[in-house]
């Protein structure tokens, strides 16, 4: 195939978008790369185009196709670098990851090596005790999707070429249409499935195949240079627009993803050496980044994850910039010392297979040892100094899900005090304290909603039936203004008794995995004791009862004659300057900066019952 430098430029845009998306670096408070995850979709289109071009060119020139040579090239390009990244990452996982996370890490690398990690991460996403975002090889889900395509597509296309001559285009378009429609349909009720599964992603890869077929078989070209300039420019704008404005956390339609996919197709289809977009994408900088894009992609996520869980970049923008240079440096090394070396035809394939087989055997044995030994709990000697009730599973298995469906009741029981709870995830903390202590709070019944806008809640019949309305949020000034100006006046108009719950205590955390207790237990060399950590939690309160936001809530409550309940009353002992972080039986109370585990919710629920904190008459 004729080398096209602008495609390496496209690869550069794709990999930079993904890296900047995962880096999460707001500039003056604005995240300019919140749609950067689309870089993976751009890779899919490019892969479909290049692989199909290789297959078609070989079939046209020889009338046959060498599966052996095709798969050898794929192995040379993909497997050695992946293995090297795994081998170098594993000692850091051993050093920094707590036992349960290390077990999941071991499982994930096994699935990554079999190119099925997209399935692993989908099915493990239902286990909320482990946050997939802190597993260093989460990003290999996309590599697995591509490899699944590489495994099955050549054979299928070869059969189509042999037995359904001149029907290739119709078959490809049919699969694209079915996959796209099904992906959008599935996205309505299972976003993870639409995100991870091969059959919901293949439309993006096959669009690249479609372009390859048109260009090679149908000789599809535009002669008008002005049109090429305009169409490629529009394509680049579509990609940049999506990277800047898309939001993966929203419920946007899969059809929205067509914008950057079509943009990529326009650039691949209409690029010409003398037009603006081609010149930009063919620049030495972008082509250089494109050439090392595979190494950049493989290395960036493990580096980011280990930086977060070790805390080396926590709150320091300079360290994050230095980390970016380190990522570039190690990716360049990886490209020249691993990628190029193993792709060199002078390096005999049988020697490559010996390396691959030996390395995989080592990784498999190591992984099974980690799994069978439950992550080697004894790596962290300090754990045993925490509490006489110490138990590794208690400490790290932070159960977050609601204990039953009581939160979603559809109607009130007439024999209960009917409480309508309005709030976000921090109101779920509050809800869980009661659901896990049903025998203590027998006279109350809760129904929860996250809607607080008056046009929505005024049509809620359960709100009208309720006796008491509780407002509980991770309060901000904007939220206070909305509640003050709209929600409270409406609730007073319909004569509801209102209760405002303070913003919960929040604590500095090392990362999304580690709470304060984890940081002290895993990395401190000091002699840790239970009460010392209680004082540590007190001293590390970021939000507490005297914080400005809670003072504003008190004033709001006083102005409107509303009962105000302060969460810190049951979370801490202000006289002793101590805050709870473990339950009496050794369970961790918080799974992040301030959300309760189910065990923590049960513990706090018991406390507020015995101190008569929930004073609703």
Secondary structure, DSSP 8 states (H G I E B T S, - for coil): ----HHHHHHHHHHHHHHHHHHHT--BTTB-TTTTGGGHHHHHHHHHHHHHHHHHHHHHHHHSS--HHHHHHHHHHHHHHHHHHHHHHHHHHHHHH--HHHHHHHHHHHHHHHTT-HHHHHHHHTT-TTS-GGGSTTTTHHHHHHHHHHHHHHHHHHHHHHHHSTT-HHHHHHHHHHHHHHHHHHHHTT-HHHHHH-STTTHHHHHHHHHHHHHHHTS------HHHHHHHHHHHHHHHHHHHHH--TTS---GGGGHHHHHHHHHHHHH--TTSHHHHHHTSHHHHHHHHTHHHHHHHHHHHHHHHHHHTTTTT-HHHHHHHHHHHHHHHHHHIIIIIHHHH-TTS-HHHHHHHHHHHHHHHHHHHHHHHHTTTTGGG-GGGGGS-TT--HHHHH----S-SSGGGG-SS--TTSEEEEEEESHHHHHHHHHHHTTTTT-TTEEEEEES---HHHHTT-HHHHH-SEEEEE----HHHHHHIIIIIHHHHHHTT-EEEEE----EE--SSSS--HHHHHHHH--S---HHHHHHHHHHTEEE-TTSHHHHHHHHHHHHTT-EEE-THHHHEETTTTEE--B-TTS-BSBSSSS-B-HHHHHHHHHHHHHTT-----
